Amino acid sequence: MPDELTIRIAGDAGQGMQTVSTVLAKAFKKAGFHIFVNQDFMSRIRGGNNFSQLRVSVNPLFAPRAKSDITVSLDKESVHLHRPSIADEGIMILDRQKHGITDNDSAYFDVPFYDMAKRAGGSELYANSAASGILAGVTRLDFRHIEEALKETFGDKSADVIKINIDAARLGYDFAKNNFKPDIFAIKEGGPNVNLLMNGNDAIALGAIRAGCKFYSAYPMSPSTTIMENISRYANDFNVIVEQAEDEIAAINMIIGASFAGVRSMCATSGGGFALMVEGLSLAGMLETPIVIVDAQRPAPATGLPTRTEQADLDFIIHAGHGEFARAVFAPGTAEQAFYLTVKAFNLAEKYQIPVLIMTDQHLADSSRDIGSFDMDRAKVERHIISKEDSKKVTGYKRYQLTKTGISPMAVPSWIDDVIYADSDEHTEEGHITEDAHIRISMVEKRLYKKMELLSQEIEEPTKFNIDSADTILIGFGSTYGVMKEVCDSIPRRKAGFIHLSQVWPFPSRHLTELLKGEKNILTVENNAGAQLAGLIRRCTGIEVDGSILKYDGRPFDVDLLLNRVSEVTSHGRR
Amino acid sequence: MADVKDFMSNDPIAWCPGCGDFGILNALKAALVKLGRKPKDIVIASGIGQAAKLPHYIKCNCINGLHGRSLSYAAAVKIANRELTVLVTTGDGDCYSEGGNHFIHNIRRNTDITVIVHNNQIYALTKGQASPSTDEGYVTKVQPQGVILEPIRSLEMAIALGAGFVSRGYSADMDHLSWLMLEGINHKGFSLIEVLQPCVSFNKKNTYEWYSKRIYKVNDDPAYDPRNFAAAFQKASEWGDRIPTGIIYRIEKPSYGEKSGLDKVPPLVDSNIDNIDITGILKGYA
């Protein structure tokens, strides 16, 4: 039996490929497997060609594979489109009659799943439940897992509809067991895997709820929108207001207003929306208002590839905003990091009264993995505003009081007896407009030097792996964590290691300088064309990396591709 | 009892002598004295322009941010803490040009905020270019052949968009303006108070004399019904020899606070966020 399998479900948008992968992910998890699911969408609601790819394994998973062992084509186009991505000895499940497929291919496994759908429920709508059943049959999964997974997935539907879906799956399951004889994909079940199955956007939303975000404002933009949908789902129970703003400019200014009034607030967008927010980012820097912004990156410039992935906003995010002010930028690589760093982003924003940015991308946003439950002791709210009780003692309040640390005590309007003046013009300690050169200097130093110095003392430690034994060290940020980990794990004799940066600003210069000592072959791994991380490392540490492995086709790295690229380097060497 | 001294700011005023903004400032202070709330419970939001400086010249909480964006943060301040009285002081450029989209959508949003638009029909901070409300034909350095764009129909827009309180005042009639402001603050929902305000430095046409000859008060006519949409729309479109002031349109409608449920719960800012338990929702991912 194989240790792992990759299953791809392909079809046109609207055929429910994600539903199939969701059902299968739940079912395989119940059977004790680790799961990784990624989505490859076109930017359309109907038609086109999309796929959802599910990887199951006895070992923890972090990244996608290039080829699939079992591909299900729900439409005609998928058959030929995905044929090249079938692994050696892999199969393509298809409905020859329905899709008029006349050619012969040893990989084809013909299944009349549209007919099964009609037999079960009188409609082709149930074809994807039949497909779920076929996949379970081919892999010899216990049918009860599929049955339970269907019940959970369609939990909000009527009992009749759930039954039809189960019946369709049963037809598919029995057909596969009777007609697909080889046991090449048969898996061996273990006890249930009780981990959580979530994607990066789920984790960010949960982190925001845990961190006490009570106001969320955004304009919908792929691939950030599911953060808004998630928070909206929990808004009533946790007393959160989610406001769909008229544009991204309003969104960021609204969260600044709510934060000024003492409420933890967040917005999320993608690069184009963030471009509109840049003026507001600078405002948050000037007003010293804590806010959290998520940029779920997608390929740009301009509209780019709306539903695909890229890491090309790194330079933009670090430098965005007119003028000079402190900020922190996180780049989580996993759902776990996304959760903890979102909580930390809120704490840090409030502590330093700065904007904190979280960079993700479509790959992290939409890919699900099974993860251990969160440790709430590592996700604690730390408050840094003057509490309501302490506010009673405040007299002679100055919003921008000059202090050694550069941080002025932050009061909440109406909690203190004094009034609060916050201004986007250069201002006095009281918050009134001034053009005094001495005050200007003090305020610039407060907003930039002093805060950055303190922020630099609490930079998130980079993750390091095999650093000591490796000849080749990969460096990445954000969503490449998973693929770097799997690749380094699979290279023999610990010859390759990696460093992952989950914080890119303030840049972990000291950490990197320390980690990159000695004669190593250093390569950045980046989902962009400009080798932006390599440039950032050079600017911040003076270290010139030996090369960069770049991918800018709008698709994420997969384990096979990166392994190939790294193996070339480790076998031939560069020195 | 509140007193006008409670609202005195020590920040030196940077407006030109004779500016219509002084009348607006004094009217606002008088309205806030009558309102009877403490300065700490009032927030004034503003953007950029001469009007945007006003919050510095009065003792209230102030968030003076970006050009055109004041309605965005004002609405959110009200959402964050519904117990605050929230006002906006903005100008014809700030509100109708740079912030036009926010003007439209905050009328739809209908948070309980009072928006005072200092309309001097000119860009004064940038020294005299046309604003969206400059009369057609008016000559400026940037429009030497005279303005060719039609002036924005701000009050008609507000009525058409469904604003519940649409009014116009005049900066030289402090008592009337102060009354409008108090009515606007007490109206639950988005309130618009546009104030005709002579600019003594850059608008040589719409002067004190020009306005004084033309304006009249609609509410002096007992037959005028501000609840009548069609009549109000017609009144709002009047401009030229006669210019109406007063409460042009007023209807009761549910505010954002009522519709969102915010008014039924403690202010968001009072939420205890120390240890929010998310274990229940985590189960949904197992």
Interface residues (C-beta under 8 A of the other chain):
Chain A: V194 N195 L196 L197 M198 D202 L206 I209 R210 A211 G212 K214 F215 S217 Y234 D237 F238 N239 I241 E243 A245 E246 D247 I249 A250 N253 M254 I255 I256 G257 A258 S259 F260 A261 G262 V263 R264 S265 E279 G280 L283 L287 S373 F374 M376 K380 V381 R383 K388 V412 P413 S414 I416 D417 D418 V419 I420 Y421 A422 D423 S424 D425 E430 G431 H432 I433
Chain B: D11 A14 K38 P39 K40 D41 V43 A45 I48 K53 P55 H56 K59 C60 N61 C62 I63 N64 G65 L66 R69 S72 Y73 A74 A75 A76 V77 I79 A80 N81 E83 L84 N101 H102 I104 H105 R109 S260 L262 V265 L268 V269 D270 S271 I273 D274 N275 I276 I278 I281 L282 Y285 A286
